[in-house]
Amino acid sequence: MDMVVQDPKNIPLELAGAGQPEKCVKCEADLQKWLRSEAYYDLIGFINGISTAIQGKKISDDLYISPQMEKLLGIFEKLNSMVDETPPTDQPQRFGNKAFRTWSRKMNHEIFLILQSCIPSEKCTLVTELGFYLSESFGNSVRIDYGTGHELSFIFFMCSLFKGGILEEKDNVSCALRLFNTYLIFVRRLQKTYRMEPAGSQGVWSLDDYQFVPFIWGSAQLACKSPITPEKFLDDEVINAMKNDYMFIACIDFIKQVKTGHFAEHSYQLWSISAVPSWAKINSGLVKMYQKEILSKFPIMQHVLFGNLMTFNPVKPGTTISSARLGFIQPAPPPNKMVATNSLVSENAVVEDKKVE
């Protein structure tokens, strides 16, 4: 899977060179450096922390939306308008409508200025790094494809919003169930409108052609007070009733829209998950699978960008990765407590006893 790095000429001149991220996984040996980097530990801590926060929550719930979150959501109104202005061209190819390249050029030209208008002025030095993560999250304009590497770039973007102090812990739930869900709806529109190919998909052996994290967070939603057991998520009645409430169910609905035939034939991995007895167990299994099948793969990680917020620096010896705590609702945090300052990792929670020696 390839991702095209933005042309620096598209960055506002006053921001050029300010925290511009770069690729750091340049050979197989660099994977081990990545797996012991601050960015890796922050990423897993962020994913697991959000999982804990959203369990028992629905997308349709009346969620707290901060003024800062409202501004970030407004980014997608502008991106959708660009799609409205760039309809697909009439061409014979099944995949890869060339109008996506036109849309991508417009997006690259505008995204840094759009982002600059959406974050506090005192955080303007973060715009370049954030803008690269965001612009890389919509797919490859050369190959006209989209995959989990592009999704990872958006997770970097969200994690960086907390690392940079733009979002706070009180934004945890809306970060997943509003901001990330809005991103999912938008990239599905891109996929369908421009007939984007799956990037690096292994077909029936992939969890999904395009996404991974919404299955992690979607299973976390269902890990507490779930209205259904896992064996029910493939039922059409369940999908129709719950697709607007749970990310996991919405993903299944989208797959059924774009694929035909028996579900076990085109999505075996997901079909097999329906036999797992609990959503909490599904969640922990998916996190392990994500670490192994996405975050440990050189073809994906060689394209990922790292900067000052998501840094490739090694973690301190003794640092452990925080785990998701599922199955019970934790009390609400203090309203002004931030999820991150310099690090998102926990000093005392362990996933599989993974520790830097």
C-alpha positions, 0 to 999 in steps of 0.5 A: 500500500502506497501513500503519497506525501503531500507536496510542500508547496501546498503548505502555507508558507508560514507553516512550511518546515514547522514540525513536518513529519517524515518516514522512519520505517525504511527497512525491516529492522526499523519495525522493531524500533517502531514497536518500541517507540513512543508513538507505538505505545501512545497509539495502543494506549490511545486505542485502548483508552478510547475503548474503555471510554465508549463501552455502553455508549451509542453513536445516537446518544446525546453526547457531549460535544465541545466547541473544539470538537464542533470545529473539527467536525466542520472539516468534513463539511468542507471535504464533502463539498469538494466531493460534490464539486468533483463528480466521478468521470465516465470511464470504463474501468471498474476501479479507480475513477480518475476524478479522485485525483482531482478531488485529492489535489483540491484537498491537498491545496486546502487542508492545511488552511482548513485545519488552521482555522479549526484549532486554537491560534496558540497551537498553530505550530502543530498545523503542519504535522497534524495536516500531514496525518489528516491529508494522508488519511483519505487514500492514495491519489496515484493508485486510487486506493484506500486501506488500513494504512490510511486509516492509521494516519487518521488515528495518528491525527486524533491521537495527536490532537490529544497529545498537543492539548487540542482535545481533552479527556472529556472529548474521549467519547465524541472523538470516537463516536462523532469525529471518527465515525464522521471520518468513516462515513466520509471515506466510505463515500470516497470509496463508493464515489471513486471506486477506490481499490482496497490497498493491500487487502488479503481478500477473504483472509483480511478482517475487512478490505478497508478498515480495522479500528472501527471493529475494535471500538465497535466491539468495545461499545458492545462490551457493556450492557450489549443488546446482542450477543456476538452470534447475532451481529450478522442477522439482517434484523439486528443490522437494520435496527442497530447500524446507526448505534454501533460502529461494528454493526455499521461496518457489517452493513457496509460490507453487505452493501458492497459484497454479494454471496455468503458472508463466510465466503467473502468475509471469513474472519468476521464470520468466525468472530461471531462464534466468540462468546463475548464482546470483551474477548472479541475486543482483546483479540482484535487489538492483538490482531491489529498489532500483528497484522497491521502494525507489525507489517513493513509494507504498511508501516514503511509509508507511515509518517512520524513527527514531534507529536507521534515520535519515533523516539524509543520509550523509557525502559520499564514503560508498559502499554495500557490495556482496555478495561471492559465490562464495567462503566467507570465513573466520569473523569474530572471535566478538565482532566486531559487524556495526554500531555507528553504521553498517553501510556500508562505506567501500571497497566500491561497488555500481555506483559509487554514491557521495554527492558 
